[in-house]
Amino acid sequence: MSEKGFKGLVKGLLKTNRVYGTIEKDGFPAFGELSRPEDLVLSTRPTHLSAKQFLFPQREVLLRYDMKKGSHEAVIESGKQVLIGLHPCDIKGLNLMDRVFAHGVPDPNYLARREQTIVIGGDCVPDDYCFCKSLGNSEVESGFDIFLHVLGKGFLVRTGSDIGAALLSEHAETREPSAREFQEFRERRAKRDSSFKASVDASPEELPEIYSKSDESGVWEKIGAICTGCGSCNNVCPTCYCFDVKDEVKANLVEGERVRTWDGCALEDFAKVAGGHNFRKTRAERLRHRFNRKFRYLSGTFDSLFCVGCGRCSRACLVKINIVDVTNEIVREYNNK
């Protein structure tokens, strides 16, 4: 597909959907709403925040009620939307979120948005913090409708759903790639694969067992001593899904809304209960819990790690706690026992 064909695709999508894609914001790539194809800047660099915010908003109303009337109504706000420019690790993150919010009692708010969301993925180039390859997430085969591989001229396009194929047929002119274009694709992929600088020193399958032996590791006190408890790691993570639910009553003390907001295990109040008791009083304990959530606790339920290797938590950390360095220290301790 040519670049002109891609602009035609975006233009067609804008007619019937809210479209979000990567834009330049203060010199960095970020997801934002598009009003025209020219607003889109397909970035190979990671965005600061993932696209999960468009499926699991930072704040959303779940319920509205009127105590005088004795009435209440569920609120499910969703509409047709398109997400453009997700890298493989982010698509893997969405795949995990899909499983979480469909598990047990399905979450109607998330699932309603997901059903009406078209995902268009794109190539990435790793920076110093990316380590998705060592976790097996540098390539993705599902969870997208269209995936774009950048070539010197245009894109090599993969479709991951009937919807994606139909959209290409309706809005863009495509053709079969030539042997030369296939070769260029393979060369670009090999160059990207050889450019990863960060990696975990154990296989994904080994990490749950390794972390299960790390409870008494001195690494937790070491990083707990410098952690500020700001929760940035939770906010930027594409697979953190914890939330708090609060009732917001209006001044008339009759009407109100039940609201869901993001919450995070790195925050002091996360594990605090009535009476001021806290199951994880120290930052060391909270960090230990967070790392185990990514590499151990959920692996049995979902048969997957919940770290996709995007490196966002390390980029965002104010005191430079690096998830790869911490994990490799845990791996070394395990191997030396």
Phi, psi and omega per residue, in radians:
M1 nan 2.346 3.140
S2 -1.368 2.901 3.067
E3 -1.097 -0.616 3.079
K4 -1.119 -0.715 3.098
G5 -1.110 -0.627 3.119
F6 -1.180 -0.715 3.082
K7 -1.072 -0.640 3.080
G8 -1.130 -0.647 3.094
L9 -1.115 -0.827 -3.140
V10 -1.101 -0.735 3.129
K11 -1.053 -0.731 3.115
G12 -1.151 -0.675 3.136
L13 -1.169 -0.606 -3.121
L14 -1.127 -0.385 -3.104
K15 -1.201 -0.519 -3.020
T16 -2.247 0.088 -3.077
N17 -2.452 2.727 2.818
R18 -1.418 2.244 -3.039
V19 -2.031 2.229 3.095
Y20 -2.072 2.385 3.134
G21 -2.680 -3.120 -3.120
T22 -1.359 2.303 3.100
I23 -2.250 2.967 3.032
E24 -1.620 2.191 3.118
K25 -2.318 1.989 -3.103
D26 0.956 0.591 3.093
G27 1.492 0.066 -3.120
F28 -2.179 2.638 3.087
P29 -1.274 2.431 3.119
A30 -2.633 2.724 3.064
F31 -1.457 2.326 3.108
G32 -2.609 2.866 3.130
E33 -1.353 2.418 -3.128
L34 -1.761 2.495 3.026
S35 -1.950 -0.252 3.115
R36 -2.726 2.742 -3.099
P37 -1.008 -0.567 -3.081
E38 -1.169 -0.309 3.116
D39 -1.240 -0.414 -3.052
L40 -1.346 2.280 3.029
V41 -2.168 1.657 -3.116
L42 -1.078 2.028 -3.039
S43 -1.880 2.348 3.010
T44 -1.495 -0.196 3.105
R45 -1.473 2.641 3.132
P46 -1.206 2.523 3.011
T47 -1.417 2.705 -3.139
H48 -1.126 -0.806 3.089
L49 -1.876 2.613 3.100
S50 -1.448 3.114 -3.129
A51 -1.521 0.088 -3.101
K52 -1.097 -0.397 -3.115
Q53 -1.068 -0.388 -3.120
F54 -1.483 -0.187 3.075
L55 -1.963 -0.511 -3.121
F56 -2.317 1.434 -3.023
P57 -1.095 2.711 3.108
Q58 -1.084 -0.532 3.073
R59 -2.512 2.296 3.076
E60 -2.614 2.588 3.104
V61 -1.486 2.242 3.119
L62 -1.737 -0.506 -2.981
L63 -2.692 2.442 2.970
R64 -2.074 2.454 -3.070
Y65 -2.499 2.778 3.090
D66 -2.347 1.878 -3.052
M67 -1.228 -0.481 3.124
K68 -1.212 -0.750 3.130
K69 -1.444 -0.267 -3.071
G70 1.202 0.564 -3.079
S71 -2.034 2.714 3.039
H72 -2.684 2.667 3.110
E73 -2.506 2.400 3.081
A74 -1.261 2.539 3.130
V75 -2.026 2.055 3.059
I76 -2.208 1.791 -3.095
E77 -1.740 1.943 3.137
S78 -2.592 2.746 3.116
G79 -2.808 2.944 -3.119
K80 -1.183 2.207 -3.121
Q81 -2.519 2.749 3.127
V82 -2.222 2.354 3.078
L83 -1.993 2.108 -3.062
I84 -2.046 2.330 3.007
G85 1.774 0.245 3.121
L86 -1.264 2.327 3.089
H87 -1.446 2.900 -3.087
P88 -0.928 -0.728 -3.125
C89 -1.128 -0.601 3.133
D90 -1.260 -0.627 3.071
I91 -1.162 -0.687 3.058
K92 -1.079 -0.677 3.088
G93 -1.068 -0.755 3.093
L94 -1.114 -0.673 3.097
N95 -1.028 -0.695 3.113
L96 -1.206 -0.720 3.103
M97 -1.101 -0.654 3.081
D98 -1.009 -0.752 -3.120
R99 -1.210 -0.702 -3.132
V100 -1.079 -0.859 -3.033
F101 -1.388 -0.134 3.015
A102 -1.743 -0.141 -3.059
H103 -1.385 2.492 3.104
G104 1.137 -2.112 3.046
V105 -1.477 1.949 -3.082
P106 -1.047 2.513 3.132
D107 -1.595 1.903 -3.029
P108 -1.161 -0.551 -3.104
N109 -1.173 -0.890 3.141
Y110 -1.093 -0.836 -3.034
L111 -1.159 -0.566 3.084
A112 -1.132 -0.714 3.107
R113 -1.187 -0.746 -3.084
R114 -1.092 -0.649 -3.119
E115 -1.124 -0.501 -3.092
Q116 -1.802 0.302 -3.086
T117 -1.921 2.253 3.018
I118 -1.744 2.298 -3.099
V119 -1.972 2.162 3.070
I120 -2.050 1.971 -3.096
G121 -1.592 2.941 3.136
G122 -2.668 2.841 -3.121
D123 -1.122 2.733 3.085
C124 -2.280 2.868 2.974
V125 -2.239 2.130 -3.058
P126 -1.187 2.550 3.001
D127 -1.841 -2.858 -3.068
D128 -1.143 -0.345 -3.033
Y129 -1.767 -0.314 -3.097
C130 -1.187 2.297 3.069
F131 -2.449 0.474 -3.080
C132 -1.089 -0.539 -3.114
K133 -1.064 -0.712 -3.104
S134 -1.227 -0.250 3.074
L135 -1.800 0.080 3.107
G136 1.379 0.414 -3.068
N137 -2.038 0.306 -3.124
S138 -1.396 -0.232 3.052
E139 -2.223 2.658 3.137
V140 -2.431 2.445 -3.077
E141 -2.038 -0.115 -3.109
S142 -2.606 2.907 3.104
G143 1.664 0.006 3.107
F144 -2.196 2.775 3.036
D145 -1.683 -0.647 3.087
I146 -2.452 2.467 3.055
F147 -2.259 2.327 -3.073
L148 -1.890 2.153 3.008
H149 -1.833 2.079 -3.066
V150 -1.227 2.310 3.019
L151 -2.062 3.065 3.106
G152 -1.030 -0.669 3.067
K153 -2.246 1.843 3.090
G154 1.472 -2.648 -3.005
F155 -2.438 2.526 2.848
L156 -1.551 2.202 -2.955
V157 -2.005 2.332 2.986
R158 -1.980 2.490 3.023
T159 -1.894 2.449 -3.121
G160 -2.003 0.046 -3.136
S161 -2.755 2.851 3.057
D162 -1.106 -0.604 3.118
I163 -1.084 -0.777 3.127
G164 -1.077 -0.752 3.122
A165 -1.105 -0.700 3.137
A166 -1.158 -0.677 3.130
L167 -1.130 -0.724 3.098
L168 -1.102 -0.754 -3.130
S169 -1.098 -0.616 -3.062
E170 -1.430 -0.640 -2.939
H171 -2.027 -0.198 -3.040
A172 -2.443 2.604 3.066
E173 -1.632 2.170 -3.134
T174 -2.215 2.858 3.082
R175 -2.579 2.931 3.079
E176 -1.210 2.405 3.131
P177 -1.253 2.656 3.089
S178 -1.446 2.927 3.099
A179 -1.084 -0.624 3.137
R180 -1.150 -0.695 3.122
E181 -1.183 -0.663 3.058
F182 -1.080 -0.715 3.124
Q183 -1.129 -0.727 3.097
E184 -1.078 -0.712 3.096
F185 -1.045 -0.802 -3.133
R186 -1.119 -0.679 -3.141
E187 -1.184 -0.730 3.109
R188 -1.113 -0.722 3.136
R189 -1.151 -0.723 3.115
A190 -1.115 -0.689 3.115
K191 -1.117 -0.747 3.116
R192 -1.122 -0.778 -3.105
D193 -1.070 -0.533 -3.120
S194 -1.482 -0.068 -3.046
S195 -1.722 0.011 3.111
F196 -1.199 2.275 3.141
K197 -1.779 -0.455 -3.090
A198 -1.915 2.447 3.097
S199 -2.734 2.661 3.080
V200 -1.539 2.386 -3.031
D201 -1.517 0.635 3.062
A202 -2.761 2.742 3.132
S203 -1.321 2.731 3.106
P204 -0.980 -0.613 -3.117
E205 -1.181 -0.475 -3.108
E206 -1.445 -0.416 -2.950
L207 -1.118 -0.692 3.102
P208 -1.017 -0.729 3.116
E209 -1.173 -0.725 3.141
I210 -1.088 -0.785 3.133
Y211 -1.192 -0.484 3.131
S212 -1.146 -0.316 -3.141
K213 -1.800 0.211 -2.993
S214 -1.821 0.076 -3.018
D215 -0.999 -0.608 -3.087
E216 -1.706 0.182 -3.119
S217 -1.104 2.516 3.099
G218 -1.302 -0.179 -3.114
V219 -1.131 -0.513 -3.085
W220 -1.198 -0.755 3.097
E221 -1.167 -0.602 -3.126
K222 -1.122 -0.849 -3.127
I223 -1.412 -0.442 3.072
G224 -1.150 -0.488 -3.122
A225 -1.249 -0.383 -3.127
I226 -1.899 -0.270 -3.123
C227 -1.097 2.396 3.110
T228 -1.596 -0.147 -3.128
G229 1.227 0.465 -3.046
C230 -1.349 -0.399 -3.141
G231 1.421 0.176 3.125
S232 -1.018 -0.666 -3.116
C233 -1.052 -0.690 3.099
N234 -1.172 -0.738 -3.045
N235 -1.186 -0.592 -3.082
V236 -1.602 -0.195 -3.078
C237 -1.240 2.285 -3.141
P238 -1.324 -0.142 -3.120
T239 -2.111 0.123 3.010
C240 -1.369 2.184 -3.051
Y241 -2.230 0.179 -3.133
C242 -1.226 2.572 -3.120
F243 -2.569 2.839 3.044
D244 -2.001 2.629 3.118
V245 -2.172 2.224 -3.125
K246 -2.338 2.639 3.012
D247 -1.654 2.246 3.071
E248 -1.951 1.853 -3.085
V249 -1.647 2.380 3.134
K250 -1.253 2.952 -3.066
A251 -1.082 -0.411 3.119
N252 -1.342 -0.076 3.112
L253 1.042 0.377 -3.140
V254 -2.086 -0.862 -3.110
E255 -1.661 2.690 3.114
G256 -2.929 3.025 3.106
E257 -2.303 2.528 2.981
R258 -1.733 2.149 -2.949
V259 -2.103 2.432 3.055
R260 -1.889 2.309 3.095
T261 -2.310 2.680 3.095
W262 -1.037 2.524 3.012
D263 -2.362 2.928 -3.082
G264 -2.638 2.501 -3.053
C265 -1.245 -0.221 3.090
A266 -1.425 -0.163 -3.119
L267 -1.497 2.511 -3.033
E268 -1.038 -0.677 -3.048
D269 -1.445 -0.070 -3.016
F270 -1.030 -0.779 -3.086
A271 -1.809 0.271 -3.132
K272 -1.457 2.410 -3.118
V273 -2.153 -3.087 -3.108
A274 -0.942 2.495 -3.123
G275 1.492 0.024 3.128
G276 1.411 0.140 3.120
H277 -1.278 2.487 -3.093
N278 -2.291 2.114 -3.106
F279 -1.237 -0.375 3.067
R280 -2.305 1.505 -2.993
K281 -1.265 -0.597 -3.009
T282 -1.795 2.773 3.096
R283 -1.166 -0.546 3.078
A284 -1.071 -0.768 3.121
E285 -1.146 -0.658 -3.127
R286 -1.224 -0.673 3.091
L287 -1.171 -0.708 3.090
R288 -1.024 -0.737 3.117
H289 -1.106 -0.792 -3.112
R290 -1.066 -0.816 -3.135
F291 -1.109 -0.666 3.111
N292 -1.196 -0.544 3.059
R293 -1.115 -0.610 -3.112
K294 -1.361 -0.607 -2.958
F295 -2.066 -0.072 -3.032
R296 -2.468 -1.047 -2.890
Y297 -1.015 -0.695 -3.034
L298 -1.605 -0.101 -3.059
S299 -1.146 -0.541 3.125
G300 -1.256 -0.689 -3.113
T301 -1.292 -0.725 -3.013
F302 -1.968 0.064 3.117
D303 0.915 0.738 -3.132
S304 -2.816 2.605 2.910
L305 -1.210 2.753 3.085
F306 -1.933 0.377 2.891
C307 -1.944 2.255 -3.123
V308 -1.789 -0.027 3.064
G309 1.451 0.392 -3.106
C310 -1.310 -0.423 3.117
G311 1.397 0.108 -3.069
R312 -1.092 -0.682 -3.102
C313 -1.102 -0.647 3.123
S314 -1.224 -0.703 3.115
R315 -1.112 -0.657 -3.017
A316 -1.498 -0.270 -3.034
C317 -1.168 2.214 -3.099
L318 -1.193 -0.450 -3.094
V319 -1.965 0.257 2.990
K320 1.167 0.611 2.968
I321 -1.271 2.110 -3.033
N322 -1.895 2.127 -3.042
I323 -1.100 -0.559 3.112
V324 -1.240 -0.801 -3.139
D325 -1.081 -0.736 3.131
V326 -1.114 -0.813 -3.122
T327 -1.104 -0.715 3.139
N328 -1.184 -0.537 3.044
E329 -1.184 -0.689 3.075
I330 -1.109 -0.705 3.119
V331 -1.100 -0.781 3.135
R332 -1.079 -0.757 3.125
E333 -1.060 -0.731 -3.136
Y334 -1.099 -0.781 -3.096
N335 -1.224 -0.402 -3.102
N336 -1.609 -0.027 -3.134
K337 -1.323 nan nan
